[in-house]
């Protein structure tokens, strides 16, 4: 595949950066983005700390190049070279715990040690490769990496290139061919079928009679030439001149870089940058770009759509395990008996409406109103309806979230049995404060599945009168439910 000269489209995942990673901000105390300009090109740089994912640091370096070109009123970043200047630092670590010391991280796995957060017995989204088990009280040397990437580029409103792949040679590598202490560029791949054109193995020394020492020099001359370029090459040990017609890739490159901008602007880290603001006078983005945005929403669900929005939801849950448990006090004119009370309730349905805000990796909020239709406790011959209001704090990490809080309940109850002749009774049911907690998974931005355990206060009082004498049965109990359900969000 030919080398792409434009900005490479990275696959950016929301979990790519930790909360302690270097943010996309101007450089301060050796971290962040910066840029310099010489007479021929720009260099945009991003320096990260040891918590910063290398791919994210590289992307930020390239995104800064895109910002600079947009500020200059030019649509295309012509990427000449990417330079990896990542630094390594050895740090002596020690602990009173036994665990596996990490070497590097890939993939997703839980670890008892997290080199990115420096906390013990915590989880990190990464696989420990090549680590050894460190015993209690031991110490070890750990390698920390500080990613630094430089992007060399120029800005333009058009883009011309050769359909070839190239490799740079340093002066010392070609001094036996050209002893002028300058480098050269070699063709390593080409799609051309023109036998008079460039061929694999050609060593390019000059372009339009100007000595070039690296790929950056070649790019600059190509953009100045626009249509065609005359190259002086060494082929099979002999000098040769080759004329190549440049391909106009302006439209293709503009669309590709606009797609990159659109994608980058979906990230919380970048969405407030000036480059992400739409000009009201602009025409609607191309269909390809709109399709890309839709795919991003589908891919990231809540991460992209719901971070700053309140959502209204309706849901239905199946209560698969329900138990009424507490104490019962029977009081007669001459006696008082206290005993335990326990009753199993069959599976039944719960309906809910809620209002929520779940920002990614921040504290959020879920409030809801739940209605549990009539269900029966056959052991204690009770019919029960419940109304529950809930308030939860929540925390979301990408598509998984946890929540917990308090509830306030109210109940409507009745007996399923018929009292004997001559017996009258009155029945009261009261709710109160309870607790609940659970977790959920965002299938899409509009659909979630949740599992919840709730404990609902339920006080029951029954007064029975027989021949003018009153007997009181009072229970102090909780209705404990395990439920699983779906939420549809708007």
C-alpha positions in Angstrom: 0.0 0.0 0.0 1.4 3.4 -0.9 2.5 5.8 1.8 -0.2 8.4 2.6 1.1 11.9 2.7 -1.9 13.4 4.4 -3.1 13.2 8.0 -3.5 9.6 9.1 -6.9 8.7 10.5 -6.3 7.2 13.9 -8.9 5.0 15.6 -9.6 7.0 18.8 -11.2 5.2 21.6 -12.6 7.1 24.6 -10.7 4.9 27.0 -7.4 5.8 25.4 -6.6 8.4 28.0 -6.6 8.2 31.7 -7.9 10.9 34.0 -4.2 11.7 34.9 -3.0 11.8 31.3 -1.8 15.1 29.8 -4.7 17.2 28.5 -4.8 18.9 25.1 -3.6 22.3 26.3 -0.7 24.7 25.4 2.6 23.4 26.7 3.2 24.1 30.4 6.0 22.7 32.5 7.0 20.3 29.8 3.5 18.9 28.9 1.0 19.8 26.2 1.2 21.0 22.6 3.5 23.5 21.0 4.6 24.5 17.5 7.5 26.2 15.7 7.9 27.5 12.2 11.0 27.7 10.0 11.3 29.1 6.5 10.0 25.9 4.9 7.5 24.1 7.2 5.9 23.9 10.6 6.6 21.5 13.5 3.7 20.7 15.8 4.6 18.8 19.0 2.8 17.1 21.8 4.5 16.0 25.0 2.7 13.7 27.4 3.3 12.4 30.9 3.7 8.8 31.8 -0.1 8.3 32.0 -0.7 9.5 28.5 -1.4 6.8 25.9 1.1 7.0 23.0 -1.5 6.9 20.3 -3.4 9.8 21.9 -0.2 11.8 22.1 0.5 11.2 18.4 -3.1 12.1 17.4 -2.9 15.4 19.4 0.3 16.3 17.6 -1.4 15.8 14.3 -4.6 17.5 15.4 -2.6 20.6 16.3 -1.3 20.7 12.7 -4.9 20.6 11.5 -5.7 23.5 13.8 -2.8 25.6 12.6 -3.7 25.2 9.0 -7.3 26.1 9.6 -6.2 29.2 11.5 -4.3 30.2 8.3 -7.3 29.7 6.2 -6.0 26.5 4.5 -7.8 23.2 4.4 -5.0 20.7 3.9 -2.2 19.5 6.2 0.6 18.1 4.1 2.2 15.7 6.5 5.9 15.4 5.7 7.2 13.4 8.6 6.3 12.1 12.1 9.1 12.0 14.7 8.8 9.8 17.8 11.0 11.3 20.6 9.4 9.3 23.5 11.5 9.4 26.6 12.1 6.5 29.0 12.7 7.0 32.7 13.6 4.2 35.2 11.9 4.5 38.6 12.5 2.4 41.7 9.2 1.1 43.1 8.4 -0.9 46.2 5.4 -2.2 48.1 4.3 -4.2 51.1 2.0 -6.3 48.8 2.8 -9.1 46.4 1.8 -8.6 42.8 3.0 -8.8 39.2 5.2 -5.9 38.2 4.1 -4.6 34.7 6.3 -4.1 31.7 3.7 -2.8 29.2 0.0 -2.8 28.6 -2.2 -3.9 25.7 -5.9 -4.9 25.5 -8.2 -5.0 28.5 -7.7 -6.9 31.8 -7.8 -6.4 35.5 -4.6 -6.0 37.4 -3.6 -5.9 41.0 -1.2 -3.1 40.1 -1.8 -0.1 37.9 1.2 1.7 36.6 -0.9 4.4 35.2 -2.6 5.4 38.5 0.1 4.1 40.9 -2.6 2.5 43.1 -2.6 -1.0 44.5 -5.4 -3.5 44.1 -7.1 -1.5 41.4 -8.2 -2.1 37.8 -6.5 -0.9 34.6 -7.7 -1.4 31.0 -4.6 -3.2 29.9 -2.8 -6.5 29.7 0.4 -7.0 31.8 3.1 -8.4 29.4 6.4 -9.8 30.6 6.0 -8.9 34.2 7.5 -10.9 37.1 5.9 -11.6 40.5 7.2 -9.2 43.2 7.1 -10.6 46.7 6.1 -8.7 49.9 8.5 -5.9 50.8 10.4 -6.2 47.5 11.4 -3.4 45.2 11.9 -3.3 41.5 12.9 -1.0 38.6 10.0 0.1 36.5 10.3 1.8 33.1 8.0 4.8 32.6 7.5 6.2 29.1 6.8 9.9 28.4 5.4 10.1 24.8 6.7 13.0 22.6 5.7 13.3 19.0 6.6 15.9 16.4 4.7 16.4 13.2 6.4 18.1 10.3 4.0 19.7 7.9 3.0 22.5 5.5 -0.4 24.0 4.9 -2.1 24.3 1.5 -5.5 24.5 -0.3 -4.4 22.0 -2.9 -2.4 18.8 -2.8 -0.2 17.1 -5.5 1.7 13.9 -5.0 3.6 11.0 -6.6 2.0 7.6 -6.4 5.1 6.1 -4.8 6.3 4.9 -1.5 9.7 6.2 -0.3 12.4 5.7 2.2 14.9 8.3 3.5 18.7 7.7 3.6 21.0 9.6 5.9 24.2 11.2 4.4 26.5 8.4 5.8 24.3 5.8 4.2 24.8 7.2 0.6 28.2 8.7 0.9 29.7 6.0 -1.3 27.3 7.2 -4.1 27.1 11.0 -3.5 29.9 12.3 -1.3 28.2 15.7 -0.7 27.2 15.0 3.0 23.5 15.2 2.1 20.9 12.4 2.3 18.6 11.0 -0.4 15.2 9.5 -1.0 14.7 6.0 -2.4 11.6 4.7 -4.2 10.5 1.5 -2.4 7.0 1.1 -4.0 5.2 2.4 -7.1 2.0 1.7 -9.0 3.3 3.3 -12.2 3.4 1.1 -15.3 5.4 3.7 -17.2 8.9 2.2 -17.9 10.3 5.7 -18.4 9.0 6.8 -15.0 10.2 6.1 -11.5 11.0 2.5 -10.6 11.6 0.7 -7.3 15.2 1.2 -6.2 15.6 4.6 -7.8 17.6 6.9 -5.5 16.2 10.5 -5.9 19.0 13.1 -5.5 17.4 16.2 -7.2 13.9 17.6 -8.0 13.7 20.3 -10.6 17.5 20.5 -10.4 17.4 21.3 -6.7 19.4 18.9 -4.4 17.0 17.2 -1.9 18.3 15.6 1.3 15.0 14.1 2.7 11.3 13.6 2.0 10.4 17.1 3.3 12.4 18.7 0.6 10.7 16.6 -2.1 7.2 17.5 -0.7 7.9 21.2 -0.8 9.1 21.1 -4.5 6.1 18.9 -5.5 3.6 21.5 -4.0 5.5 24.3 -5.8 5.5 22.4 -9.1 1.9 21.2 -9.0 1.7 19.6 -12.5 5.0 17.9 -13.2 8.4 17.4 -11.7 11.8 16.5 -13.2 13.8 14.1 -11.0 17.5 13.3 -11.1 17.9 9.7 -9.9 20.6 7.0 -9.6 19.3 3.8 -11.2 21.4 0.6 -11.1 24.5 2.8 -10.4 23.9 5.2 -13.3 22.4 8.7 -13.3 19.1 9.2 -15.1 16.5 12.0 -15.5 12.8 11.1 -15.0 9.8 13.3 -15.7 6.8 12.5 -13.5 3.3 14.0 -13.7 1.9 14.8 -10.3 -1.6 13.6 -9.3 -4.1 16.3 -8.1 -5.5 14.8 -4.9 -7.0 18.0 -3.5 -10.6 16.9 -3.3 -9.7 13.5 -1.8 -7.4 15.0 0.8 -9.9 17.8 1.8 -12.6 15.2 2.4 -10.3 12.9 4.3 -9.1 15.7 6.6 -12.7 17.0 7.2 -13.7 13.6 8.3 -10.8 13.6 10.7 -11.9 16.9 12.1 -15.5 15.7 12.5 -14.3 12.6 14.3 -11.9 14.4 16.6 -14.6 17.0 17.5 -16.8 14.2 18.9 -14.2 13.8 21.8 -14.9 15.7 25.0 -11.3 16.7 25.1 -11.6 18.6 21.7 -15.2 19.4 21.1 -14.9 23.0 22.4 -11.9 23.9 20.2 -12.5 26.7 17.6 -11.9 24.3 14.8 -14.9 22.3 16.0 -17.4 25.2 15.7 -19.5 25.1 12.6 -19.8 28.3 10.5 -23.6 28.9 10.1 -22.9 29.9 6.4 -21.3 26.6 5.6 -23.3 24.1 3.6 -24.3 20.8 5.2 -21.3 18.4 5.5 -21.0 15.8 2.8 -23.0 12.6 3.0 -19.8 10.6 3.8 -19.0 12.8 6.8 -22.6 12.7 8.1 -22.5 8.9 7.8 -19.2 8.9 9.8 -20.8 10.9 12.5 -23.8 8.5 12.7 -21.4 5.6 13.0 -19.6 7.4 15.9 -22.9 7.8 17.7 -23.8 4.2 17.2 -20.3 3.1 18.3 -19.9 5.1 21.4 -23.6 5.4 22.4 -23.8 7.4 25.7 -20.2 8.6 25.4 -20.9 11.0 22.6 -24.5 11.8 22.9 -25.5 12.0 26.5 -22.5 13.6 28.3 -24.1 17.0 28.7 -27.8 16.2 28.1 -30.6 15.3 30.5 -32.5 12.3 29.3 -36.1 11.1 30.0 -36.6 7.4 30.1 -39.4 4.8 30.5 -38.7 1.2 31.5 -40.1 -2.1 32.5 -38.4 -4.6 34.8 -39.1 -8.1 35.9 -38.8 -8.6 39.7 -37.3 -12.2 39.8 -36.7 -12.4 43.6 -39.0 -10.7 46.1 -39.3 -11.2 49.8 -41.2 -9.4 52.5 -39.2 -9.7 55.7 -39.4 -8.1 59.1 -41.1 -8.4 62.6 -44.7 -8.7 63.5 -46.2 -7.6 66.8 -49.6 -9.0 67.9 -51.2 -7.1 70.7 -54.4 -8.2 72.5 -56.1 -6.7 75.6 -54.2 -9.2 77.7 -51.0 -10.1 75.8 -48.3 -8.9 73.4 -46.4 -11.3 71.1 -43.5 -10.3 68.9 -42.3 -12.7 66.1 -40.5 -12.7 62.8 -42.3 -12.3 59.5 -41.3 -13.6 56.2 -43.1 -14.1 52.9 -42.0 -14.9 49.3 -43.8 -13.0 46.5 -44.0 -14.4 43.0 -42.3 -12.8 40.0 -44.0 -9.7 38.9 -43.6 -6.6 36.8 -42.4 -3.1 37.7 -42.9 0.0 35.5 -40.8 3.2 35.8 -40.2 6.7 34.4 -36.9 8.5 35.1 -34.8 11.5 34.4 -31.0 11.1 34.2 -27.7 12.7 33.4 -24.7 10.4 33.0 -21.5 12.2 32.0 -18.6 9.9 31.2 -16.2 9.3 34.1 -18.0 11.9 36.3 -20.6 11.7 39.0 -24.1 11.7 37.5 -27.7 11.5 38.7 -30.7 9.3 38.1 -34.1 10.0 39.6 -37.1 7.7 38.9 -40.7 7.0 39.8 -41.6 3.3 40.0 -45.0 1.6 40.1 -45.2 -2.1 41.0 -48.7 -3.3 40.0 -50.8 -5.6 42.3 -48.9 -8.7 43.5 -49.7 -11.3 46.1 -48.0 -12.6 49.2 -49.9 -15.9 49.5 -48.2 -17.0 52.7 -49.5 -13.9 54.6 -52.6 -13.5 52.4 -51.7 -10.0 51.3 -52.2 -8.0 48.1 -49.9 -5.2 47.6 -49.4 -2.2 45.2 -46.2 -0.1 45.6 -45.3 3.4 44.5 -41.6 4.3 44.9 -39.7 7.5 44.2 -35.9 7.1 43.9 -32.9 9.4 43.9 -29.5 7.9 42.8 -26.0 9.1 42.4 -24.3 7.3 39.5 -20.9 6.9 37.8 -20.4 5.9 34.2 -17.2 4.5 32.6 -17.9 4.3 28.8 -20.9 2.1 28.4 -21.1 0.6 32.0 -22.4 2.6 34.9 -23.2 1.9 38.6 -25.7 3.7 40.8 -27.1 3.8 44.3 -29.3 5.9 46.5 -32.4 6.3 48.6 -36.1 5.7 48.0 -39.4 6.8 49.5 -42.3 4.4 49.1 -46.0 4.3 49.5 -48.2 1.2 49.5 -51.8 0.1 49.0 -52.6 -3.3 50.7 -55.5 -5.5 51.4 -56.2 -9.0 52.6 -57.0 -11.8 50.2 -59.0 -13.8 52.8 -62.6 -13.1 54.0 -63.0 -12.3 57.7 -65.4 -14.6 59.7 -68.9 -13.5 60.6 -68.9 -11.0 63.4 -65.4 -10.0 62.9 -64.5 -6.5 61.6 -61.1 -5.3 60.6 -59.3 -2.2 59.3 -56.1 -2.3 57.3 -53.4 0.3 56.9 -50.1 0.2 54.9 -47.3 2.8 55.1 -44.0 3.2 53.3 -40.9 5.0 54.3 -37.2 5.4 53.4 -35.3 2.6 51.8 -32.1 2.0 49.8 -31.3 0.6 46.3 -28.2 0.0 44.2 -27.3 -1.6 40.9 -25.5 -1.3 37.6 -26.4 -0.8 33.9 -25.0 -1.3 30.4 -25.7 1.2 27.6 -26.5 -0.9 24.5 -26.9 2.3 22.5 -27.4 5.9 23.4 -31.1 5.3 23.6 -31.3 1.8 25.2 -29.9 0.5 28.4 -30.2 -2.7 30.4 -30.1 -2.5 34.2 -29.9 -4.9 37.2 -31.0 -3.5 40.6 -31.4 -4.6 44.2 -33.9 -2.5 46.2 -35.0 -2.6 49.8 -38.4 -0.8 50.3 -39.9 0.1 53.7 -43.3 -1.5 54.3 -45.2 -1.0 57.6 -48.5 -2.8 57.9 -51.1 -2.3 60.6 -54.3 -4.3 61.0 -57.0 -3.8 63.7 -59.4 -6.7 64.3 -62.5 -6.3 66.5 -64.4 -9.3 67.9 -67.3 -8.7 70.3 -66.0 -5.2 71.0 -62.5 -6.3 71.9 -59.6 -5.0 69.7 -56.6 -6.9 68.5 -53.8 -5.1 66.7 -51.3 -6.7 64.3 -48.4 -4.4 63.3 -45.5 -5.3 61.1 -42.2 -3.5 60.6 -40.8 -4.9 57.4 -38.9 -4.3 54.2 -39.8 -5.6 50.7 -36.5 -6.8 49.2 -36.5 -7.1 45.4 -34.0 -8.1 42.7 -35.0 -6.8 39.3 -33.7 -6.7 35.8 -35.1 -4.5 33.1 -34.8 -2.4 30.0 -34.8 1.5 29.8 -35.7 3.4 26.6 -34.2 6.9 26.7 -35.2 10.1 24.9 
